[in-house]
Amino acid sequence: MEIEIQDIKNALSKVLDPDLKKDLITLKMIENISIKDSEVSFDLVLTTPACPLKAEIKSACETAVKSIDNKLNVHVNVTSRVIQSKIVRGENLSKVKNILAVMSGKGGVGKSTIAVNLAISLAKLGAKVGLIDADIYGPSIPMMFDIENEHPKAIQKGDKTYITPIEKYGVKVISSGFFIDPSKALIWRGPMASSALKQLFNDTDWGELDYLICDMPPGTGDIHLTLIQDLKITASIIVGTPNKVAIADVRKAISMLQNENLATPIIGIVENMAYFTPKELPNNKYYIFGKSGCENLAKELNIPLISQIPLIQSIAEAGESGHPIEMLNESEIISDIFIDLAKKTAQSLSIINTNNQ
């Protein structure tokens, strides 16, 4: 029996992407099919390097091709190409495929910690990642990356000057903290802060990015409106803690994003400090700030609860020392939690962008 390329395509057209609910041929996820004797090879182009169903889809492809002839040797080369958001942005952001806002209704819930470790985890999975510190009044990202004394360089492109982001842990980082005195309060009205944020976005030489993570300031003010309306984020993640005050503010942040004039997709809620687990008793959970606060809110509003991060001393210590990557590398439990969050985030963005094609 002579096998032709169309036979391979017909077989793979029966394999569905579990998230996107369409077959791989329609989604153009199969490339470079090659047949030589009983050897069949092709590229499986996933919609993100962080795909949590990578092994499942690859196995389904092998099974589909072998259904033609069980004697075939199937070689699947798994690669990825992140789907570009259909949102049209300015020229300097045209190669940024997705902008993800990490938001919270109030301060002190660990939003920056989530943003930092999410960005690093996406980079560890092979994505091109940027991180912008949009908390103009209280920038913390330089300290968390141990780059407080770094000074971004300026480069000239044509008649315009751009800022080169600082790169560390595989993440391109920019922050207002690089340009202001950390010992002095930034006394700016809302429009000034919003203008500074737009300048950080538009005057930074980001290059090509799969994901630009934006660590937002707490609240629902001018800066949030600027980001959502003018810079057009792809989606957002909401960070909260289980206690009632935090839950009330999470509800307000969600209400803002769901306003009919903003209508911004929400990937889900991350419940930080969900429980305390002592290092010497890793299987024990103590609910210091209450139990299931974000979980109950997620059910009420029909929004996914995508992660529950435990209160572990090493997470805070790693951030304050400027070495979050060490915590991810040394703690299997924490690494698994943030890698899982990164995969779910990438998965959700792929679904959002595919549905908007």
C-alpha positions in Angstrom: 0.0 0.0 0.0 1.5 3.3 -1.1 0.9 6.1 1.4 0.5 9.6 0.2 0.6 13.0 1.9 -3.1 13.4 1.5 -3.6 10.1 3.4 -1.7 11.5 6.3 -3.7 14.7 6.2 -7.0 12.8 6.1 -5.9 10.8 9.2 -4.8 13.8 11.1 -8.0 15.7 10.2 -9.7 13.4 12.7 -7.5 14.6 15.6 -9.0 17.5 17.5 -7.3 20.0 19.7 -8.9 19.4 23.0 -9.1 23.1 23.9 -9.9 24.6 20.5 -12.4 21.9 19.5 -11.2 21.9 15.9 -9.1 19.4 13.9 -5.3 19.9 13.5 -5.5 20.3 9.7 -8.1 23.1 9.9 -6.0 24.8 12.6 -2.9 24.5 10.4 -1.0 22.8 13.2 0.5 20.2 10.9 3.5 21.1 8.7 6.3 19.5 6.7 4.8 16.1 6.2 7.4 13.7 4.8 7.1 10.1 3.7 10.0 7.8 3.0 9.3 4.1 2.7 7.6 3.2 6.1 8.9 6.4 7.8 6.4 9.2 8.3 7.5 12.5 9.9 5.8 15.9 10.3 5.8 19.0 12.6 3.1 19.4 15.2 2.9 23.2 15.6 1.2 23.9 19.0 -0.3 27.3 19.8 2.0 27.8 22.7 5.2 26.2 24.0 3.4 26.0 27.4 0.7 23.7 26.1 -0.4 21.4 28.9 -1.8 18.8 26.5 1.4 18.4 24.5 1.9 14.7 25.2 -1.8 13.9 24.6 -2.0 15.6 21.2 1.3 14.0 20.1 0.0 10.6 21.1 -3.2 11.1 19.2 -1.3 12.1 16.1 0.8 8.9 16.2 -2.3 6.8 16.7 -4.1 8.5 13.8 -1.3 7.9 11.3 -0.8 4.3 12.5 -4.5 3.7 11.8 -3.5 3.9 8.1 -0.9 1.2 8.5 0.2 -0.1 11.8 3.7 -0.9 10.4 4.4 2.8 9.8 7.1 4.5 12.0 5.8 7.9 13.0 8.1 10.7 14.0 6.3 13.8 15.4 8.5 16.9 15.9 6.6 19.1 18.4 7.2 22.8 18.0 5.1 25.9 18.7 3.9 29.2 17.3 1.9 31.4 19.7 -1.3 32.8 18.2 -1.2 36.6 17.6 -4.0 38.5 19.2 -6.2 40.2 16.6 -6.0 43.4 18.5 -4.3 46.2 16.5 -1.8 48.1 18.5 0.9 50.7 17.7 3.8 49.9 15.5 6.2 49.3 18.4 3.8 46.8 19.9 2.9 45.1 16.6 5.2 42.1 17.4 3.9 41.6 20.9 1.4 38.8 20.5 -0.4 39.1 23.8 -0.6 41.6 26.7 -1.7 40.1 29.9 -2.6 42.3 32.9 -2.1 40.9 36.4 -4.5 42.9 38.6 -5.8 43.1 42.1 -8.4 45.2 43.7 -6.1 46.0 46.7 -2.5 46.0 47.6 -0.6 43.5 49.7 -2.1 40.4 48.1 1.1 39.3 46.3 0.2 40.5 42.8 3.8 41.3 41.9 5.0 38.0 43.2 2.5 36.2 40.9 3.4 38.4 37.9 7.1 37.7 38.4 6.9 34.0 38.8 4.3 33.7 36.0 6.7 35.5 33.6 9.7 33.4 34.6 7.6 30.2 34.3 6.4 31.1 30.8 10.1 31.8 29.8 11.2 28.4 31.3 8.6 26.7 29.1 10.2 28.3 26.0 8.1 31.4 25.4 9.4 34.9 24.6 8.3 37.0 27.6 8.4 40.6 28.7 7.4 42.1 32.0 6.4 45.7 32.5 6.1 47.2 36.0 3.0 49.4 35.6 2.8 50.2 39.3 4.1 53.7 38.7 3.8 54.8 42.4 5.3 51.7 44.0 7.5 49.8 41.5 8.9 46.6 43.0 10.0 44.5 40.0 13.6 45.8 39.9 14.1 44.6 43.5 12.5 41.3 42.9 14.8 40.7 39.9 17.8 42.1 41.8 18.4 44.8 39.1 17.7 47.9 41.1 21.0 49.5 40.0 20.6 48.7 36.4 20.2 51.5 33.9 18.5 50.7 30.6 20.3 51.9 27.5 18.8 54.0 24.7 19.0 53.0 21.1 18.2 55.0 18.0 15.9 53.6 15.3 15.4 56.1 12.5 14.4 59.4 14.1 13.1 57.8 17.3 14.9 56.8 20.5 13.9 53.6 22.3 14.7 52.1 25.7 16.3 48.7 25.8 14.7 46.5 28.5 16.9 44.7 31.1 16.9 41.0 30.5 17.2 38.5 33.3 15.9 34.9 33.9 14.9 34.9 30.2 12.5 37.8 30.7 12.7 41.4 29.3 12.0 43.8 32.1 11.1 47.5 32.2 10.0 49.6 35.2 9.6 53.2 36.2 11.8 52.2 39.1 14.8 52.4 36.8 14.2 56.1 36.3 13.1 57.5 39.6 14.7 57.9 43.0 13.4 55.0 45.1 13.7 57.0 48.3 11.3 59.7 47.2 7.6 59.6 46.7 6.3 60.0 43.2 3.8 62.9 43.5 1.9 62.7 40.2 -1.7 63.2 39.3 -3.5 60.3 37.5 -3.0 61.7 33.9 0.7 62.1 34.5 1.1 58.5 35.7 -1.0 57.3 32.8 1.1 59.2 30.3 4.3 57.8 31.8 2.9 54.2 31.5 2.0 54.7 27.9 5.6 56.0 27.3 7.0 52.9 29.0 5.0 50.7 26.7 5.5 52.5 23.4 9.1 53.7 23.8 10.6 50.3 24.9 12.3 48.1 22.3 10.4 44.9 23.0 11.1 43.1 19.8 9.1 39.9 19.3 7.2 38.7 22.4 4.7 35.9 22.9 3.6 37.4 26.2 4.0 40.8 27.8 3.0 40.5 31.4 1.9 43.8 33.0 2.1 44.1 36.8 -0.6 46.5 37.5 -1.0 48.9 40.5 -3.8 48.0 42.9 -7.3 49.5 42.4 -9.4 50.5 39.5 -8.2 53.9 38.4 -6.7 56.0 35.6 -3.8 53.7 34.9 -6.1 50.7 34.5 -8.4 52.6 32.1 -5.4 53.7 30.1 -4.1 50.1 29.8 -7.4 48.6 28.9 -8.7 51.3 26.5 -5.5 52.7 24.9 -3.0 49.8 25.0 -5.7 47.2 24.6 -4.7 44.2 26.7 -5.6 40.7 25.5 -6.8 39.4 28.9 -6.3 39.7 32.6 -5.7 37.6 35.7 -7.1 38.7 39.0 -5.1 38.1 42.2 -6.7 38.0 45.7 -6.4 36.4 49.1 -9.2 34.5 51.0 -10.1 37.1 53.5 -13.3 39.1 53.2 -11.7 42.6 52.6 -9.6 41.2 49.7 -12.6 39.4 48.2 -14.6 42.6 48.2 -11.9 44.4 46.2 -11.5 41.4 43.8 -15.2 41.7 43.1 -14.7 45.4 42.2 -11.8 44.6 39.9 -13.9 42.0 38.1 -16.8 44.4 37.8 -14.5 46.9 36.1 -13.3 44.5 33.6 -16.8 43.2 32.8 -18.1 46.7 32.3 -19.8 46.9 28.9 -17.5 49.7 27.8 -14.3 47.8 28.7 -15.4 44.1 28.2 -12.0 42.6 28.9 -11.6 38.8 29.0 -10.7 37.4 32.4 -8.6 34.2 32.4 -9.4 33.5 36.0 -8.7 34.2 39.7 -5.5 33.3 41.5 -6.0 32.9 45.2 -2.7 33.8 46.8 -1.8 32.9 50.5 -4.6 30.3 50.2 -3.2 28.4 53.1 0.0 28.1 55.2 2.2 25.0 54.7 5.3 24.7 57.0 8.4 23.6 55.2 8.9 20.7 57.7 5.2 19.6 57.3 4.6 19.9 53.5 1.3 18.0 53.7 -0.3 20.2 56.3 -2.5 23.1 55.5 -3.5 25.9 57.9 -6.1 28.5 56.6 -4.7 31.6 58.3 -6.7 34.1 56.2 -9.9 32.1 55.8 -10.8 29.3 53.6 -12.2 29.2 50.0 -12.9 32.9 49.7 -11.8 33.2 46.1 -13.1 29.8 45.3 -16.6 30.7 46.4 -16.4 34.0 44.5 -15.2 32.2 41.4 -18.2 29.9 41.5 -20.6 32.8 42.1 -19.3 34.8 39.2 -18.7 31.8 36.9 -15.0 32.6 36.5 -12.3 29.9 36.8 -10.2 29.7 39.9 -7.0 28.9 38.1 -4.5 28.5 41.0 -4.3 28.5 44.8 -0.8 29.6 45.9 0.2 28.5 49.5 1.8 30.9 52.0 5.3 29.7 52.1 8.2 31.7 53.6 10.6 30.9 50.8 8.4 32.6 48.2 8.6 36.0 49.9 12.3 35.5 50.7 13.1 34.7 47.1 11.3 37.8 45.9 12.9 40.1 48.4 16.4 38.7 47.6 15.9 39.2 43.9 16.3 35.5 43.1 12.8 34.1 42.4 14.3 31.7 39.9 16.2 29.9 42.6 12.9 29.3 44.5 11.4 27.8 41.4 14.4 25.6 40.7 14.8 24.4 44.3 11.2 23.8 45.4 9.4 21.2 43.3 6.0 22.0 44.9 6.2 25.7 44.1 7.7 25.2 40.7 4.9 22.8 39.8 2.3 25.3 40.9 3.7 28.2 38.9 4.4 26.0 35.8 0.8 24.8 36.0 -0.4 28.5 36.2 1.8 29.4 33.2 0.3 26.5 31.2 -3.3 27.4 32.0 -2.6 31.0 31.2 -1.1 30.2 27.8 -3.9 27.7 27.1 -6.6 30.3 27.8 -4.9 33.0 25.7 -4.8 30.5 22.8 -8.5 29.8 23.1 -9.3 33.6 23.3 -7.3 34.3 20.2 -8.6 31.4 18.2 -12.2 32.3 19.0 -11.5 35.9 17.8 -9.9 34.8 14.5 
